[in-house]
Amino acid sequence: MNDDLEEYMQNVEKNLTLLNNLLHDVKNNKRINNIDLPQTESAGFNQLISGINNLADEFLTVKSTLNEQNSINKLRIIIWQIAARKYLSDKLIIQSLLDLIGSFFKVSYASFYRYHADKAVCEIQWKKKAYKSTLGLTIPAHIYKQFDSSGHVLLYTSNIPGNLHSEIIKLFKKADINSFLAIPYKIKEKTFGFFSFSEKDPRRRWKDIEIEILKEVSKIISIKTMEIHAEDALMQVSERLDKKVAHHTLELQKANENMRKDIKRRKKIEKALRESEKLYRTLIFTSPNPVILTDLDLNITMVNRTALALSNIDYETLIIGKNILKFISEKDRLSVKNNFQALFEKENLFTGEFLFLKVDGTPYPAELNASIIYDSEEKPIAFLIVIGDLTAKKNVEDALEKEKELFEVTLRSISDAVVTISRDKKVVFLNRVAENLIFREQSQVIGHDFQAFFSFMSRNNSEYNERLITHLLDRGDPMSFSLDTQLVLSFGKKIPIAGSGSPIRSKDGTLIGAVLVFRDISEQKEMENELLRARNMDSLGVLAGGLAHDFNNILTGIITNISLAKGQISNSDEVKEFLLNAEHAALRASRLTNQLLTFAKGGAPVKESASIKNIITESASFCLSGANVECEFVLPDDLWSLEVDRGQMYQVLNNLIFNAKDAMPQGGKIILTAMNIEITRDNMITYGNLLKVGKYIKVLIQDEGSGIKEENLQKIFDPYFTTKPTGTGLGLTSAYSIIKKHGGYIHVESHPGIGTTFEFYLPSTGILPKTENTVLKLDFSGCGNILLMDDDEDVRKVVVRLLSKVGYHVISTTEGGQAIDEYKKAMEKGSPFDVVIMDLTVRGGMQGMDAVQEIRKYDPDSRIIIVSGYSNATIMSHYKEYGIKAVITKPFVIEAFLDSIKRICEE
């Protein structure tokens, strides 16, 4: 056939050559065999040329078809040549054929999938070099089972059945394929897998010749596999026959030696053996249980059909002669071997549960029962093994165990305490939350009387247990705990709880017990109390803010009038001393107000230059007045100044000094120390890298009290943590927050029985503080126009008098709207205000901040000073962001007030 095809192709090639030559002659000579041709412009000439071209095209088509057929024939020859190689295994043959046809048809993948229970797995594959391997790819059974009935399957992304569409698309996407051809692989009409072509290009459509070749490959592999298995079986049979021949030869030699002595006895024995063998073969093959016979080396010599089916083996020849240990999981193999050895030595029955392996390696649990078979001379010759499949039993046990585990995990993982009690009031179960709640483990409680560990009471101390037992176990009614229910522990502690109880009934409705579900609501109760405290604190803050505004306005009038009075008398006048004392007392009252505000409202610090020495001494004087505690100061004169919120710093020092005093109820000594330190990159590690490089003031408060317990040291700065019966737990938290807001760090060291040291650091300016001058010096002349807005008449009067006395021209208003009108009038007249002094909080009119914004819109270059008795607005700590020149809090020191005005006027 191939010779005929070659000859036919040669004839086609010759005819193509003749046609090309003829076409050349026609176009160039215009004569053929001395016959004149039609003119090139004529229709006849064009028809002739067209006819020759069409004939040449037909010959080319025939040539292409012949070439393709010739290539397919050669491919088939190579396929059969590969399959005929006897030294290749079926796996190598499959790999060789996939390599051949995959590269020939230029597909993306040529693969072989083998069936494994409920899935098909890609085990052998050829692929294009640039593509990733899909070896190990699995296809579920409900997809590939359609292959058996169809003969072949063509799947494209555009023709997938609706019920499988999403699943196959997902599978295709995972393997990066869009076109799929599958041919089942069968042996004796049983399908063991399939061969496939798959393509990335979604436009690829599979030709009939490709399907035909793939089917041929599947048939060839099926035939080859049967040949290989047949050869293996023949070899095994041959080996067994050789062994049997050798064995029987030896037996015959022994028999011949004894034949002369007792031939009659021998015949009887042979007959008994034949009958016995027939009997046990009949018993084995008809047994409903899997039965296996092995020799003493555990090589299988006989199996019944039940055992074959259990291991998914089709032919007895596939298992005969193999060692039974190969069908036992590796982890159990040594144990089984040792048990057989013990059985042989002690001649006893052997029973055990192990994991067996099916022919495809799938494990299954089974019970193995083994005994020894003896010959007529009572010599052991074989092992009889009966296998019981425990898969169903194990599945049920596993399901029950998982259900039980899930139930217990669920109960243990919920946040409520769960307790189950029987009808006779015994504890059956309690979860981890319940264990922790009563400080007992399950082993200590389960099986014991419920009331020995759980005692419920209402808040008026009436017993609750009897009601609970009556409702749940006698009546079988559900119930809820009242709002005032408490769980009383064995050592007397009472825990407020909330929850409910429900009866437990069997399937037939019989009451068998009850379950209680409850939770500790101590934290909830505490949160409710803390919320009440927080609301009280908010109320205190609102009240304090209102009082501070009015109180500071009053103090402003008092301090300013005192300062003016001091300026009217000589330094030697005795009245001077009285005025100084009155001014000092008024300033202390102002600071006390600021401490109350800081505690009630908090907020960002409003910083000003201050002396830490003065703050420490004044705080100590305030906190230790009348106390039986000695105070020692270590405060050098060269301490640097700070930029701090004075009120907040007083709060920090007051809290720490009060704590030190309270730690020494019998008296003692407090040492207050301050020093300058400078942190550099070299000594930064000494401070644990907790502070930035720069200059700081270090302050220490040391006491000789009882100290703080080690377990409490990490909690003392936590909100609401306190060891004092009447403490709020906010003092040290506030101190910590204030120090952090100032860019500092606070630390504590304590030794029980020795004392406690609080140590904190605050950033410093690095310069000495200015000496505070208590004498008002009105030795400069003010010059300029000032607009004053304040809703307090006494403040307006005294400030106008003060500013007028030093030379300023002052216009005063009572609310923001008036201030805006006055500012615009002055601008229109050409005599604008040099400084605007604005109060923030106004009663019954436009607020100061609203007026500031309007004036800044009208005149961005306006120079404004904010003066406030109290405000928690952000402008107080970030005033520069609003274009404000300065912030002064009431009551103010006259010198600082006038200095700020003069400095701003001269800018």
Residue pairs with C-beta under 8 A, 6 or more apart in sequence:
1 73
2 70
2 73
5 66
5 69
5 70
5 73
6 70
8 66
9 63
9 66
9 67
9 70
12 59
12 62
12 63
12 66
13 63
15 59
16 56
16 59
16 60
16 63
19 52
19 55
19 56
19 59
20 56
22 32
22 52
23 49
23 52
23 53
23 56
25 31
25 32
26 32
26 37
26 48
26 49
26 52
27 49
30 36
30 37
30 40
31 37
37 45
37 48
38 44
38 45
38 48
39 45
71 104
72 209
72 213
75 100
75 101
75 104
75 213
76 213
76 216
78 100
79 97
79 100
79 101
79 213
79 216
79 217
79 220
80 220
82 88
82 93
82 96
82 97
82 100
83 93
83 97
83 220
83 221
83 223
83 224
85 93
88 96
89 228
90 221
90 224
90 225
90 228
91 124
93 221
93 224
94 112
94 124
94 221
95 124
95 126
97 217
97 220
97 221
98 110
98 111
98 112
98 124
98 125
98 126
98 195
99 110
99 126
101 110
101 213
101 214
101 217
102 109
102 110
102 126
102 127
102 197
103 126
105 197
105 210
105 213
107 197
107 198
107 199
107 204
108 127
108 128
108 131
108 177
108 198
108 199
108 200
108 201
109 125
109 126
109 127
109 128
109 131
109 134
109 177
109 196
109 197
109 198
109 199
110 125
110 126
110 127
110 195
110 196
110 197
111 122
111 124
111 125
111 126
111 134
111 195
111 196
111 198
112 122
112 123
112 124
112 125
112 185
112 193
112 194
112 195
112 196
113 120
113 121
113 122
113 123
113 139
113 144
113 182
113 193
113 194
113 195
113 196
114 120
114 121
114 123
114 192
114 193
115 144
115 191
115 192
115 193
116 360
117 141
117 360
117 362
118 140
118 141
119 138
119 139
119 140
119 141
120 138
120 139
120 141
120 144
120 193
120 194
121 136
121 137
121 138
122 134
122 135
122 136
122 137
122 138
123 135
125 133
125 134
125 135
127 133
127 134
131 176
131 200
132 176
134 175
134 176
134 177
134 198
137 171
137 174
137 175
139 171
140 167
142 164
143 164
143 167
143 168
143 171
144 182
144 194
146 153
147 153
147 182
147 183
147 184
147 191
147 194
148 184
148 191
151 183
151 184
152 181
152 182
152 183
152 184
152 211
152 214
152 215
153 180
153 181
153 182
154 180
154 181
154 206
155 168
155 179
155 180
155 181
155 182
156 178
156 179
156 180
156 202
156 205
157 169
157 172
157 178
157 179
157 202
158 202
160 168
160 169
172 178
172 180
175 198
176 200
177 198
177 199
177 200
178 199
178 200
178 201
178 202
178 204
179 198
179 199
179 201
179 202
179 204
179 205
179 206
180 196
180 197
180 198
180 199
181 196
181 197
181 198
181 206
181 210
181 211
181 214
182 194
182 195
182 196
183 194
183 195
183 196
183 211
183 214
183 215
183 217
183 218
184 191
184 193
184 194
184 218
185 191
185 192
185 193
185 194
185 195
185 218
185 221
185 222
186 192
186 218
186 222
187 222
187 225
187 226
188 226
190 314
194 218
195 214
195 217
195 218
195 221
196 214
197 206
197 210
197 214
229 318
233 315
233 317
233 318
236 317
236 320
236 321
237 317
239 321
240 320
240 321
255 266
258 266
259 266
269 376
272 376
273 375
273 376
280 373
281 302
284 291
284 293
284 302
284 304
285 304
285 305
286 304
287 304
287 306
287 386
288 306
289 306
289 386
289 387
289 388
290 303
290 304
290 306
290 307
290 309
290 310
290 386
290 387
290 388
290 389
291 303
291 304
291 306
291 307
291 384
291 385
291 386
291 387
292 300
292 302
292 303
292 304
292 307
292 324
292 385
292 387
293 300
293 301
293 302
293 303
293 373
293 382
293 383
293 384
293 385
294 300
294 301
294 324
294 382
294 383
294 385
295 301
295 381
295 382
295 383
296 344
296 380
296 381
296 382
296 383
297 323
298 323
298 324
298 325
298 337
298 340
298 383
299 321
299 322
299 323
299 324
300 319
300 320
300 321
300 322
300 323
300 324
301 320
301 321
301 382
302 320
303 316
303 319
303 320
307 387
308 314
308 315
308 316
308 319
310 358
310 364
310 366
310 387
310 389
311 319
311 327
311 356
311 357
311 358
311 359
312 358
312 359
312 360
312 362
313 319
313 359
318 359
319 327
324 385
325 333
325 336
325 337
326 357
327 356
327 357
328 336
328 354
328 355
328 356
328 357
329 354
329 355
329 356
329 357
329 363
331 355
332 354
332 355
335 352
335 354
336 352
336 354
336 368
339 350
339 352
339 370
340 350
340 370
340 383
342 348
342 350
343 349
343 350
343 370
343 371
343 372
343 383
344 372
344 380
347 372
347 380
349 369
349 370
349 371
350 368
350 369
350 370
350 371
351 367
351 368
351 369
351 370
352 367
352 368
353 365
353 366
353 367
353 368
353 390
354 365
354 366
354 368
355 363
355 364
355 365
355 366
356 363
356 364
356 365
356 366
356 387
357 363
357 364
358 364
364 389
364 390
364 391
365 389
365 390
365 391
365 393
365 394
366 387
366 388
366 389
366 390
366 391
367 387
367 388
367 390
368 385
368 386
368 387
369 385
369 386
369 387
369 388
370 383
370 384
370 385
370 386
371 383
371 384
372 380
372 382
372 383
372 384
373 380
373 381
373 382
373 383
373 384
374 380
374 381
375 381
408 429
408 431
411 418
411 429
411 431
412 431
412 432
412 433
414 431
414 433
415 433
415 519
416 433
416 499
416 517
416 518
416 519
417 430
417 431
417 433
417 434
417 437
417 499
417 516
417 517
417 518
417 519
417 520
418 429
418 430
418 431
418 433
418 434
418 515
418 516
418 517
419 427
419 429
419 430
419 434
419 450
419 454
419 515
419 516
420 427
420 428
420 429
420 430
420 504
420 513
420 514
420 515
420 516
421 427
421 428
421 450
421 473
421 513
421 514
421 515
421 516
422 428
422 512
422 513
423 473
423 511
423 512
423 513
425 449
425 450
425 451
425 469
425 473
426 447
426 448
426 449
426 450
427 445
427 446
427 447
427 448
427 449
427 450
427 453
428 446
428 513
429 442
429 446
430 442
430 445
430 446
433 519
435 441
435 442
435 445
437 487
437 495
437 520
438 445
438 453
438 454
438 487
438 489
438 490
439 489
440 453
445 453
451 465
453 490
454 465
454 487
454 516
455 465
455 487
455 488
456 463
456 464
456 465
456 468
456 481
456 485
456 486
456 487
456 488
456 497
457 463
457 464
457 485
457 486
457 488
457 494
458 464
458 482
458 484
458 485
458 486
459 484
459 485
459 486
460 484
464 481
464 485
467 479
468 479
468 501
468 516
471 477
471 478
471 479
471 501
472 478
472 479
472 501
472 502
472 503
472 514
473 503
473 511
473 513
473 514
476 503
476 505
476 511
477 503
478 500
478 501
478 502
478 503
479 500
479 501
480 499
480 500
480 501
481 497
481 498
481 499
481 500
481 501
481 518
483 498
484 496
485 496
485 497
485 498
486 494
486 495
486 496
486 497
487 494
487 495
487 497
487 518
487 520
488 494
489 495
495 520
495 522
496 520
496 521
496 522
496 525
497 518
497 519
497 520
497 521
498 518
498 519
498 521
499 516
499 517
499 518
499 519
500 516
500 517
500 518
501 514
501 515
501 516
501 517
502 514
502 515
502 517
503 511
503 513
503 514
504 511
504 512
504 513
504 514
504 515
505 511
505 512
506 512
530 720
533 728
537 600
540 600
541 597
541 600
541 601
544 593
544 596
544 597
544 600
544 601
545 597
545 600
545 601
545 870
545 872
547 593
548 593
548 594
548 596
548 597
548 869
548 870
549 841
549 868
549 869
549 870
550 869
551 589
551 593
551 869
552 590
552 593
552 869
552 870
552 889
552 890
552 891
553 790
553 792
553 794
553 795
553 869
553 890
554 794
555 586
555 589
555 590
555 890
555 891
556 792
556 795
556 798
556 799
556 869
556 890
556 891
556 892
557 792
557 794
557 795
557 797
557 798
558 582
558 586
558 891
559 583
559 586
559 587
559 590
559 891
559 892
559 893
559 894
560 798
560 799
560 802
560 891
560 894
561 798
562 579
562 582
562 583
562 586
563 583
563 776
563 802
563 894
564 776
564 798
564 801
564 802
564 805
564 894
565 579
566 576
566 579
566 580
566 583
566 775
566 776
567 776
567 778
569 575
569 576
569 579
570 576
571 775
580 774
583 774
586 891
587 891
587 893
588 618
588 622
590 890
590 891
591 618
591 646
591 647
591 650
594 646
594 647
594 650
594 889
595 647
595 650
595 651
595 654
597 647
597 870
598 645
598 647
598 648
598 651
598 734
598 738
599 651
599 730
599 734
601 872
602 734
602 737
603 872
603 876
603 877
604 741
604 874
604 876
604 877
604 878
605 644
605 645
605 648
605 738
605 741
605 742
605 877
606 645
606 876
606 877
606 887
606 889
607 643
607 644
607 645
607 742
607 877
608 643
608 644
608 645
608 646
609 641
609 642
609 643
609 765
609 769
609 770
610 641
610 642
610 643
610 644
610 646
610 649
610 769
611 639
611 641
611 642
611 769
611 772
612 639
612 641
612 642
612 649
612 674
612 697
612 699
612 762
613 635
613 639
613 674
613 769
614 772
615 646
615 649
615 650
615 653
616 633
616 635
616 653
616 672
616 674
616 699
617 633
617 635
618 650
619 650
619 653
619 654
619 657
620 631
620 633
620 653
620 657
620 670
620 672
622 654
623 653
623 654
623 657
623 658
623 661
624 631
624 657
624 661
624 670
627 661
628 666
628 667
629 660
629 661
629 664
629 667
629 668
629 669
629 670
630 667
630 668
630 669
630 670
631 669
631 670
631 672
632 669
632 670
632 671
632 672
633 672
633 673
634 671
634 672
634 673
634 674
635 672
635 673
635 674
636 674
636 675
636 676
638 676
638 768
639 674
639 675
639 676
639 697
639 768
639 769
640 676
640 695
640 697
640 764
640 765
640 766
640 767
640 768
640 769
641 764
641 765
641 767
641 768
641 769
641 770
642 649
642 697
642 762
642 763
642 764
642 765
643 763
643 765
644 742
644 762
645 738
645 742
648 738
648 741
648 742
649 738
651 734
651 735
651 738
652 734
652 735
652 738
652 739
652 760
653 701
655 731
655 732
655 734
655 735
656 701
656 735
656 758
657 670
657 672
657 701
658 731
659 731
659 732
659 758
660 670
660 701
660 702
660 703
660 705
660 756
660 758
661 670
661 703
662 705
662 724
663 703
663 705
663 706
663 707
663 755
663 756
664 670
664 703
664 704
664 705
668 703
668 704
668 705
669 703
669 704
670 701
670 702
670 703
671 700
671 701
671 702
672 699
672 700
672 701
673 699
673 700
673 702
674 697
674 698
674 699
674 700
675 697
675 698
676 695
676 696
676 697
676 698
676 764
677 695
677 696
677 697
677 698
677 761
678 694
678 695
678 696
679 687
679 691
679 692
679 693
679 694
679 695
679 696
680 693
681 693
684 691
684 693
687 745
687 761
690 745
691 744
691 745
691 761
692 743
694 763
694 764
695 763
695 764
695 765
695 766
696 744
696 761
696 762
696 763
696 764
697 761
697 762
697 764
698 759
698 760
698 761
699 759
699 760
699 761
699 762
700 757
700 758
700 759
701 757
701 758
701 759
702 755
702 756
702 757
703 755
703 756
703 757
704 754
704 755
705 755
705 756
706 752
706 753
707 750
707 751
707 752
707 753
707 754
707 755
707 756
708 716
708 748
708 750
708 752
708 756
709 752
710 752
712 721
712 723
713 748
713 750
715 721
716 732
716 748
717 732
717 733
717 736
717 746
718 729
718 733
719 729
719 730
719 733
720 728
720 729
720 730
720 733
721 729
722 728
722 729
735 746
735 760
736 746
739 745
739 746
739 760
739 761
739 762
740 746
742 762
742 763
743 762
743 763
744 760
744 761
744 762
744 763
745 760
745 761
746 758
746 759
746 760
746 761
747 758
747 759
747 760
748 756
748 757
748 758
748 759
749 756
749 757
749 759
750 756
750 757
773 895
776 894
776 895
777 895
778 805
778 806
780 806
780 902
781 806
781 807
782 803
782 806
782 807
782 808
782 898
782 901
782 902
782 905
783 807
783 808
783 905
784 808
784 809
784 834
784 835
784 905
785 808
785 809
785 810
785 811
785 826
785 831
785 832
785 833
785 834
786 803
786 808
786 809
786 810
786 811
786 833
786 834
786 835
786 836
786 837
786 901
787 810
787 811
787 812
787 813
787 819
787 822
787 823
787 826
787 833
787 835
787 836
787 837
788 796
788 799
788 800
788 803
788 810
788 811
788 812
788 813
788 837
789 812
789 813
789 814
789 815
789 816
789 818
789 819
789 836
789 837
789 838
789 839
789 842
789 848
789 851
790 796
790 799
790 812
790 814
790 837
790 839
790 867
791 814
791 815
791 839
791 841
791 842
791 843
791 844
791 845
792 839
793 814
795 839
795 890
796 812
796 814
799 810
799 812
799 837
800 810
800 812
802 894
802 898
803 810
803 901
804 810
806 898
808 901
811 822
811 826
811 833
813 819
813 822
814 842
814 845
815 842
815 844
815 845
815 846
815 851
816 838
816 842
816 845
816 846
816 847
816 848
816 850
816 851
816 854
817 845
817 846
817 851
818 845
819 836
819 838
819 851
819 855
820 846
820 851
820 854
820 855
820 858
822 833
823 832
823 833
823 836
823 855
823 858
823 859
823 862
824 858
826 832
826 833
827 858
827 859
832 859
833 862
834 863
834 904
834 905
835 863
835 864
835 865
835 885
835 901
835 904
835 905
836 855
836 862
836 863
836 864
836 865
837 864
837 865
837 867
837 901
838 848
838 851
838 852
838 864
838 865
838 866
838 867
839 848
839 867
839 868
839 869
840 847
840 848
840 849
840 866
840 867
840 868
840 871
840 873
840 875
840 876
841 847
841 848
841 868
841 869
841 870
841 871
842 848
848 866
848 868
849 873
849 875
852 864
852 866
852 882
852 884
855 862
855 864
856 862
856 864
856 882
856 883
860 883
862 883
863 885
863 904
863 905
863 907
864 883
864 884
864 885
865 884
865 885
865 886
865 887
865 888
865 900
865 901
865 904
866 875
866 876
866 879
866 884
866 886
866 887
866 888
867 887
867 888
867 889
867 890
867 892
868 876
868 887
868 889
868 890
869 889
869 890
875 882
875 884
875 887
876 887
876 889
879 886
879 887
885 904
885 907
886 900
886 904
888 896
888 897
888 900
